[in-house]
């Protein structure tokens, strides 16, 4: 599994896979993989459920195990079974937590007061106005920012779905980037990273400062990824078609975007109004 974790796409999945591996290692380290059986995987799933792990968490862990076994079979010609394949649990519908414009303004004001995270307000503005994922922003280089065309350029290796996409920048997003440019010129003119420390190194995480800003703004049950949900909710509520929201956010299927369909009831109301035509 260590070799798999160091593989080609390790950078994108490092944090999530390290967390999963921490639970997998005690259960499977030292096992003869040639004798690994479905009952072993079922026992692991039962133990994790008993420990309170959610189906989505367990699925990511079993998925990592399955991917690592397939990697060994494919790359090293190991003649071992993969009893983890196809053992996904049914997951509840994904949560959709989003902020009103007023709450978002309050959160940004709170982030601006965060003493040790001068980048946080700009990060929040960009997340809200581009819909980009956390790592798509924290790993963003200036070479992929085209301010003339007002685009962020994300290649396959930069996205969760491994699909290239370009993200348009509105005026608010451009102002956030202008703020990052000013910081770069003042502290680290040679840094390639949009979100950098004063020494030019990349800012790898912002969860702690983000949660602190949420507490100060009295916003509860809100995660960094919910900034992306908020962007989608604002777009759908504003009448943007679901297919366009899907393309902007880089969803792999329209089904993921349809979680926000209930925010545009007028679209459905207009559809059923067609049935009234010619009705006495």
Buried (B, 14 or more C-beta within 10 A) or exposed (E): BEEBBEEEEEEBBBBBBEEBBEBBEEBBEEEEBEEBEEEBBEEBBEBBBEEEBEBEBBBBBBBBBBBBBBBBBEEEEEEBBBBBBEBBBEEEEEEBBBBEEEBBEBBBEBBBEBEEBBBBBBBBBBBBBBBBBBBBBBBBEBEBBEEEEBBBBBEEEBBBEEEEBBBEBEEEBBBBBEBBBEBBEEBBEEBBBBBBBEEBEBBEEBEEBBBBBBEBBEBEEBBBEBBBBBBBBBBBEEEBEBEEBBBBBBBEEEEBBBBBBEBBEEEEEEEEEEEEEEEE
